[in-house]
């Protein structure tokens, strides 16, 4: 309840004079405490008088919270952050009814969310703000052990610890099954996703159904789905775990949460989006144990790897990694930073978001609320004596100008752009407003990339396809006999998809003298591509075909990840 509202209630009922309210509000500003505390300390009213006033105003039974001895299992039903945010505290549970003391019991949305979270009927009573906050401090302290937040389908040995900030919620398996089916369901989905090495989880509400999908090795597959009526409860549960606003259902929200089992720790990036039939929630799994920092295992061909390694070890200049979202750019950049991460090298990164923590690297999370963006972070980096700077993305001319300035003044700059191929990156920069002479004097290498699925090693088998099919992909007729195609039959190891894991395909455009000359003359994307191929650039399609030739990937993956060379 706002300070103004409680003050108005007390004045309206004749318990407080307007000048007393003004003095109490002044005292509140000085001390930072709640208005009711100031009123009591100034001797204007007692706590029980305030309680009777709010009881009368809301026409809800009033309770003295400090007279209750609250059971730990009841406290565990509602997380501490929800109690603090909404000034409420659970008092007791009888059957399927949970009695909750509110400072403002008129908030219907919060009561509805609590019903979804706890799966109980909520009986609202009113208490004073000071008594409720004292109760929260007494019963919750710094953290909360929530026995009711049990897991379903996690396995006998896996207890979860969920944290999204300073406090940690311990999720035990011994809670009553009737209390928290939504909590159990969400936990089981998270556990299943971790086991299956899922990259993203989609919770999608529709008019007559609710769908849950996993993205595994680039493909979306349906998972166990709950009834459509649970959509709001599932969204609320995930928002609580991510420290998001459960009452806000109109705007998109972003957050993070952490899950730790006895076997593994996992970070999740959370995105909540209001849709026609409810809130769609997508969780991105940030599995550091799956982060591949060994460049030799990313998918580089041997000659391309030599070029990439030698370029990132130059003392200054710029390396650009390009491709759409989900093409593996972050992994490539992190592998480059890991290669450069030595005791005598100072590395700073500006990321949105920071996906993985890298020991020895100064990583900065962007925060638009305080104007901490890529350009402002870059300006600060240049005063931090950096050797290597990584910018998550060059999105505008201001960021580009600072990045190019850094790259031309003794720093190695690594960044990304969203372009379709390496030659197109040059045109994208010029369209952004970067002068061609700056590009040619600063950029050392442009790397375009995509991801292709790998044929499952457990169930792969030779497969024959017509020669014409390979020729349609761009395979020269003379090379067709060299192709040893493989396909996964489908097994438990690959979820019966035939695909297990992914590799990158790369296209490297080096800034040679001829390339610089062409850029300065205003060459088109097509002309730059022709020149680059003439100078030995292996296109994305050619890189994909080499993996097809060795039986590492499939024709479908080649078609999905690349276009035919013209």
C-alpha positions in Angstrom: 0.0 0.0 0.0 1.4 3.5 -0.8 2.2 5.9 1.9 -0.4 8.4 0.5 -3.1 5.8 0.6 -2.7 4.8 4.2 -2.3 8.4 5.2 -5.6 9.3 3.4 -7.4 6.4 5.2 -6.3 7.7 8.6 -7.2 11.3 7.8 -10.5 10.4 6.3 -11.5 8.4 9.5 -10.5 11.4 11.7 -7.6 9.5 13.4 -4.9 11.8 12.0 -4.9 15.5 11.2 -3.6 16.7 7.8 -0.7 18.6 9.4 0.2 15.5 11.4 0.2 13.5 8.2 2.5 16.1 6.6 4.9 15.9 9.5 4.9 12.1 9.5 5.7 12.1 5.8 8.5 14.5 6.3 9.9 12.2 9.0 9.5 9.3 6.6 11.6 11.1 4.0 14.3 11.7 6.5 14.5 8.2 8.0 13.5 6.1 4.9 11.2 4.0 7.1 7.5 3.3 6.4 4.9 6.0 7.0 3.1 3.9 9.6 6.3 3.6 11.6 6.8 7.3 11.5 3.2 7.9 12.7 3.7 5.5 15.6 7.1 6.9 16.6 5.7 10.5 16.6 3.1 9.3 19.1 0.1 10.1 16.9 -1.4 6.6 16.8 -0.7 3.1 18.0 -0.3 0.1 15.8 -3.6 -1.4 16.8 -5.4 1.8 16.0 -4.0 1.7 12.5 -5.0 -1.9 12.2 -8.6 -1.1 13.1 -8.6 1.8 10.5 -7.5 -0.4 7.6 -9.8 -3.2 8.8 -12.7 -0.8 8.6 -11.6 0.7 5.3 -11.2 -2.6 3.4 -14.1 -4.4 5.3 -11.7 -7.3 5.8 -10.9 -9.0 9.1 -7.9 -7.5 10.8 -5.2 -9.5 12.5 -2.2 -8.8 14.7 0.5 -10.6 12.8 2.9 -10.6 15.7 0.5 -12.8 17.7 0.9 -15.7 15.2 3.4 -18.5 15.4 3.7 -19.3 11.7 4.6 -22.9 10.7 7.7 -23.2 8.5 5.8 -25.2 5.9 3.3 -22.3 5.6 6.1 -19.8 5.2 7.7 -21.9 2.5 4.6 -21.7 0.3 5.3 -18.1 -0.7 8.8 -16.9 -1.6 10.3 -14.0 0.4 10.6 -11.6 -2.6 6.9 -11.9 -3.3 6.0 -11.1 0.3 8.3 -8.1 0.4 7.2 -6.7 -3.0 3.5 -7.0 -2.1 3.7 -6.5 1.7 2.0 -9.7 2.6 2.8 -12.8 4.7 1.1 -16.3 4.9 -0.2 -17.0 8.4 -1.8 -20.5 8.4 -3.2 -23.3 6.2 -6.4 -25.2 6.9 -7.2 -27.9 4.3 -6.9 -26.2 0.9 -7.3 -22.6 2.4 -4.3 -20.4 3.0 -4.8 -17.4 5.2 -2.6 -14.5 4.0 -2.2 -11.1 5.8 -2.1 -8.2 3.3 -1.4 -4.5 3.9 -3.6 -3.9 0.9 -6.1 -6.8 0.5 -7.8 -5.0 -2.4 -5.1 -6.1 -4.9 -7.1 -8.8 -6.8 -4.2 -9.6 -9.2 -1.8 -10.5 -6.4 -4.4 -12.7 -4.8 -5.0 -14.5 -8.1 -1.3 -15.0 -8.6 -1.0 -16.4 -5.1 -3.8 -18.8 -5.8 -1.9 -20.0 -8.9 1.4 -20.3 -7.1 0.2 -22.1 -4.0 -2.8 -24.0 -5.6 -4.8 -23.0 -2.5 -7.9 -20.8 -2.0 -6.6 -17.5 -0.6 -8.4 -16.1 2.5 -7.4 -12.5 2.8 -7.0 -10.7 6.2 -5.5 -7.3 6.7 -2.5 -6.4 8.8 -0.4 -3.3 9.3 2.6 -2.7 7.1 5.0 -2.5 10.1 3.7 -5.8 11.5 3.8 -7.6 8.2 7.4 -6.5 7.4 8.5 -7.4 11.0 7.0 -10.9 10.4 8.8 -11.2 7.1 12.1 -10.3 8.8 11.4 -12.8 11.6 10.4 -15.8 9.6 12.3 -15.4 6.3 15.5 -13.8 7.4 18.1 -13.8 4.5 16.9 -16.9 2.7 14.0 -19.3 2.4 14.0 -23.1 2.4 10.8 -23.9 0.5 9.8 -27.5 1.2 6.7 -27.1 -0.7 8.6 -26.4 -3.9 9.2 -30.1 -4.7 10.3 -31.6 -7.9 8.6 -34.0 -10.3 10.6 -36.3 -12.5 13.9 -35.0 -11.4 15.3 -38.3 -10.2 15.9 -39.5 -6.7 19.3 -37.9 -6.4 18.6 -34.4 -7.7 17.7 -31.6 -5.3 17.4 -28.2 -6.9 18.8 -25.0 -5.6 17.3 -22.0 -7.4 18.7 -18.6 -7.2 18.1 -15.3 -9.0 19.8 -12.9 -6.8 21.3 -12.7 -3.2 18.7 -15.1 -1.8 18.6 -18.8 -2.6 15.6 -21.0 -2.7 16.3 -24.7 -1.8 13.8 -26.9 -3.5 13.2 -30.2 -1.6 11.4 -33.2 -2.9 9.4 -33.8 0.3 6.6 -31.3 -0.1 3.0 -32.2 -0.3 1.9 -33.1 -3.8 -1.4 -31.4 -3.4 0.3 -28.1 -2.6 2.5 -27.4 -5.6 1.7 -29.3 -8.8 2.7 -26.2 -10.9 6.0 -26.0 -9.1 6.7 -29.7 -9.5 5.8 -29.5 -13.2 8.1 -26.5 -13.9 11.0 -28.2 -12.0 10.5 -31.4 -14.0 10.6 -29.5 -17.3 13.8 -27.7 -16.2 15.4 -31.0 -15.1 14.4 -32.8 -18.3 15.8 -29.9 -20.4 19.1 -30.1 -18.6 19.4 -33.9 -19.1 18.5 -33.6 -22.8 21.0 -30.8 -23.4 18.2 -28.5 -24.6 19.2 -25.0 -25.8 15.8 -23.3 -25.3 12.5 -24.1 -23.6 9.3 -22.6 -25.0 6.1 -22.3 -22.9 3.3 -21.3 -25.3 -0.3 -20.5 -24.4 -3.1 -20.9 -27.0 -6.9 -20.7 -26.8 -7.5 -24.4 -26.3 -4.1 -25.8 -25.4 -0.8 -25.2 -23.8 2.4 -26.3 -25.6 5.9 -26.9 -24.3 8.7 -27.3 -26.8 12.4 -28.0 -26.5 15.0 -26.8 -29.0 17.5 -29.6 -29.4 20.4 -29.4 -31.8 18.5 -26.5 -33.6 15.2 -28.3 -34.0 12.0 -27.7 -31.9 10.4 -30.8 -30.5 7.3 -31.0 -28.3 7.6 -32.0 -24.7 5.1 -32.9 -22.0 2.3 -30.4 -22.0 0.1 -29.4 -19.0 -3.6 -28.4 -19.3 -4.3 -25.0 -21.0 -5.7 -23.7 -17.7 -2.3 -23.8 -16.1 -0.7 -21.2 -18.4 -0.9 -18.2 -16.0 0.3 -20.3 -13.1 3.4 -21.6 -15.0 4.2 -18.0 -16.2 3.9 -16.7 -12.6 6.1 -19.5 -11.2 8.9 -18.8 -13.7 8.6 -15.1 -13.1 8.9 -15.6 -9.3 12.0 -17.8 -9.9 13.5 -15.1 -12.1 12.7 -12.2 -9.7 10.3 -10.6 -12.3 7.1 -8.7 -11.6 4.3 -11.3 -11.3 1.6 -8.5 -11.4 2.9 -7.1 -14.7 1.2 -9.0 -17.5 1.1 -6.3 -20.2 4.8 -5.7 -21.0 7.7 -8.0 -22.0 10.1 -8.8 -19.2 13.6 -10.3 -19.1 15.4 -12.0 -16.3 17.7 -14.8 -15.2 17.6 -17.7 -12.9 20.1 -20.4 -11.7 19.5 -24.0 -11.1 22.0 -26.3 -9.4 21.6 -30.0 -9.0 24.1 -32.3 -7.3 25.4 -33.0 -10.8 25.3 -29.7 -12.6 24.8 -26.0 -12.4 22.8 -24.2 -15.0 22.0 -20.6 -15.8 18.8 -19.7 -17.6 18.0 -16.5 -19.5 14.3 -15.8 -19.2 12.1 -13.8 -21.7 8.4 -13.2 -21.0 6.2 -11.9 -23.8 2.4 -11.1 -23.5 0.5 -12.8 -26.4 -3.1 -13.1 -27.3 -3.8 -16.0 -25.0 -1.4 -15.3 -22.2 2.3 -14.9 -21.5 4.7 -16.9 -23.6 7.9 -17.7 -21.7 11.2 -18.7 -23.4 14.1 -19.9 -21.3 17.6 -20.0 -22.9 19.9 -22.6 -21.2 23.4 -21.3 -20.6 25.3 -24.4 -20.0 28.9 -23.5 -19.3 29.9 -27.2 -19.3 28.8 -27.4 -22.9 30.6 -24.2 -23.9 33.2 -25.2 -26.4 36.3 -23.1 -26.1 38.6 -25.3 -28.1 38.8 -23.7 -31.5 39.8 -27.0 -33.1 36.4 -28.4 -32.3 34.2 -25.6 -33.4 34.1 -26.6 -37.1 36.9 -24.5 -38.7 38.7 -26.1 -41.6 42.4 -26.4 -40.9 43.5 -23.5 -43.2 40.7 -21.2 -42.0 41.7 -21.9 -38.4 45.2 -20.8 -39.0 44.0 -17.6 -40.5 41.6 -17.0 -37.6 44.2 -17.7 -35.0 46.9 -15.5 -36.6 44.5 -12.6 -37.0 43.2 -12.6 -33.4 46.8 -12.5 -32.2 47.5 -9.3 -34.0 48.1 -6.4 -31.7 45.4 -4.1 -33.1 42.6 -4.0 -35.7 39.2 -5.4 -35.8 37.7 -8.9 -36.2 34.0 -9.1 -37.0 31.9 -12.2 -36.5 28.6 -12.2 -38.4 25.5 -14.3 -38.7 21.9 -14.4 -37.4 20.8 -15.0 -33.8 21.6 -18.6 -32.8 24.4 -19.1 -35.3 27.1 -19.7 -32.7 28.8 -16.3 -32.8 29.1 -16.1 -29.0 30.9 -19.5 -28.8 33.3 -18.4 -31.5 34.0 -15.1 -29.8 34.4 -16.7 -26.4 36.9 -19.3 -27.8 38.9 -16.4 -29.3 38.9 -14.6 -25.9 39.9 -17.8 -24.2 42.8 -18.1 -26.6 43.9 -14.5 -25.8 43.3 -14.7 -22.1 46.8 -14.6 -20.7 48.2 -13.0 -17.5 49.8 -10.2 -19.5 46.6 -9.4 -21.5 43.9 -7.1 -20.3 40.5 -8.0 -21.9 37.2 -6.1 -21.4 33.9 -7.1 -22.8 30.6 -5.2 -23.2 27.8 -7.8 -23.5 24.0 -7.8 -23.6 23.6 -10.2 -21.9 26.7 -11.7 -20.3 25.9 -15.4 -21.3 28.9 -17.1 -19.6 31.4 -16.0 -17.0 35.0 -16.2 -18.1 37.6 -16.2 -15.4 40.3 -13.5 -16.0 38.1 -11.4 -18.3 36.4 -8.1 -17.3 32.8 -8.6 -18.4 30.3 -5.8 -18.3 26.5 -6.3 -18.5 24.7 -3.6 -20.5 21.9 -1.8 -18.6 19.8 0.6 -20.6 18.0 1.9 -17.5 21.2 3.7 -16.4 22.4 4.5 -20.0 25.1 1.8 -19.8 25.1 0.8 -23.5 27.8 -0.5 -25.9 29.0 3.0 -26.8 29.3 4.3 -23.2 31.0 1.0 -22.1 33.5 1.3 -25.0 34.3 4.9 -24.0 35.0 3.7 -20.4 37.1 0.7 -21.7 39.5 3.0 -23.4 40.3 4.6 -20.1 41.0 1.1 -18.6 44.2 0.3 -20.4 42.8 -2.5 -22.5 44.7 -4.8 -24.9 41.6 -6.6 -26.2 38.0 -5.2 -26.3 34.9 -7.2 -27.2 31.7 -5.4 -28.1 28.6 -7.6 -28.1 27.2 -6.0 -31.3 27.8 -3.0 -33.4 24.2 -1.6 -33.7 24.7 2.0 -34.6 27.1 4.6 -35.9 28.1 5.9 -32.5 29.2 2.4 -31.3 30.9 1.8 -34.7 32.9 5.0 -34.5 34.2 4.3 -31.0 35.0 0.7 -31.9 36.9 1.6 -35.0 38.8 4.3 -33.1 39.8 1.8 -30.5 40.9 -0.7 -33.2 43.0 1.9 -34.9 44.8 3.1 -31.7 46.6 -0.1 -30.5 43.7 -2.3 -29.4 42.3 -5.5 -30.8 38.5 -5.2 -31.1 36.2 -8.2 -31.6 32.5 -7.6 -32.3 29.5 -9.0 -34.2 27.0 -7.8 -36.8 23.8 -9.4 -38.1 24.6 -9.9 -41.8 24.0 -12.8 -44.1 27.6 -13.3 -45.3 31.1 -11.9 -45.0 31.1 -9.6 -48.1 27.7 -8.2 -47.1 29.2 -7.0 -43.8 31.3 -4.3 -45.6 28.2 -2.9 -47.3 26.3 -3.0 -43.9 29.0 -0.9 -42.3 29.0 1.7 -45.1 25.2 1.9 -44.9 25.6 2.5 -41.2 27.8 5.5 -42.0 31.4 4.1 -41.6 33.7 5.5 -44.3 35.2 2.9 -46.6 38.8 4.1 -45.9 38.2 3.5 -42.1 36.9 0.0 -42.9 39.9 -0.9 -45.0 42.5 0.5 -42.6 41.0 -1.1 -39.5 39.2 -4.4 -40.3 41.5 -7.4 -40.4 39.1 -10.2 -40.9 35.3 -10.8 -41.3 34.0 -14.2 -40.3 30.4 -15.3 -41.3 29.0 -18.4 -39.7 26.1 -20.8 -39.4 25.4 -24.0 -37.5 24.7 -27.5 -39.0 23.6 -30.6 -37.1 26.0 -33.5 -36.8 25.0 -37.0 -37.7 24.5 -39.1 -34.6 27.5 -41.3 -34.0 25.4 -44.0 -32.3 23.1 -44.7 -35.2 24.7 -43.4 -38.3 24.7 -45.5 -41.5 25.7 -44.9 -45.1 23.1 -43.5 -47.5 23.0 -43.2 -51.2 21.6 -40.2 -53.1 21.3 -39.5 -56.8 24.2 -37.7 -58.4 21.9 -34.9 -59.5 21.0 -34.1 -55.9 24.6 -33.4 -55.1 25.1 -31.4 -58.3 22.0 -29.3 -57.3 23.8 -28.5 -54.1 26.8 -27.2 -56.0 29.1 -30.3 -55.9 31.1 -30.5 -59.2 30.4 -33.7 -61.1 34.0 -34.7 -60.9 33.9 -34.7 -57.1 30.7 -36.7 -56.6 32.5 -40.0 -56.2 34.4 -38.6 -53.2 31.2 -38.0 -51.1 30.6 -40.6 -48.4 27.2 -39.6 -47.2 25.9 -40.7 -43.8 22.5 -40.4 -42.0 21.4 -41.2 -38.5 18.6 -43.8 -38.3 17.4 -42.4 -35.0 18.1 -43.8 -31.5 17.6 -43.0 -27.9 20.9 -41.1 -27.9 19.6 -38.5 -30.4 16.0 -38.5 -29.5 15.2 -40.4 -32.7 16.2 -37.4 -34.8 19.4 -38.8 -36.3 21.2 -35.6 -35.3 23.3 -35.2 -32.2 25.2 -31.9 -31.6 26.1 -29.1 -33.9 29.2 -27.7 -35.7 29.8 -24.3 -37.3 30.5 -23.7 -40.9 32.6 -20.6 -41.6 33.3 -18.1 -44.3 36.4 -15.9 -43.8 37.0 -12.7 -45.7 40.6 -11.4 -45.2 41.3 -7.8 -45.9 43.9 -8.2 -48.7 45.3 -5.3 -50.7 43.0 -6.1 -53.6 40.0 -6.3 -51.3 40.8 -2.9 -49.8 41.1 -1.4 -53.3 37.7 -2.8 -54.3 36.1 -1.5 -51.2 37.5 2.0 -51.7 36.1 2.0 -55.2 32.7 1.2 -53.9 32.4 -2.4 -55.1 29.0 -4.1 -54.6 28.4 -7.2 -52.4 28.4 -9.4 -55.5 31.7 -7.9 -56.7 33.3 -8.3 -53.3 32.1 -11.9 -53.0 33.5 -12.7 -56.5 36.9 -11.2 -55.6 37.0 -12.9 -52.2 36.3 -16.3 -53.8 38.9 -15.6 -56.4 41.4 -15.0 -53.6 40.5 -18.3 -51.9 37.6 -17.5 -49.6 35.6 -20.7 -48.9 31.9 -19.8 -48.8 29.4 -21.1 -46.3 28.0 -23.5 -48.8 31.5 -24.9 -49.6 32.3 -25.2 -45.9 29.0 -27.1 -45.4 29.7 -29.4 -48.4 33.1 -30.4 -46.9 31.3 -31.6 -43.8 28.7 -33.4 -46.0 31.5 -35.0 -47.9 33.0 -36.5 -44.7 29.7 -37.8 -43.5 29.5 -35.3 -40.7 26.2 -33.6 -41.6 23.3 -34.2 -43.9 21.9 -32.7 -47.1 19.0 -31.2 -45.2 21.3 -29.4 -42.8 23.4 -28.1 -45.7 20.2 -26.7 -47.3 19.0 -25.1 -44.1 22.3 -23.4 -43.2 23.6 -22.1 -46.6 22.6 -20.9 -50.1 24.0 -22.2 -53.3 27.0 -20.3 -54.7 26.3 -18.2 -57.8 
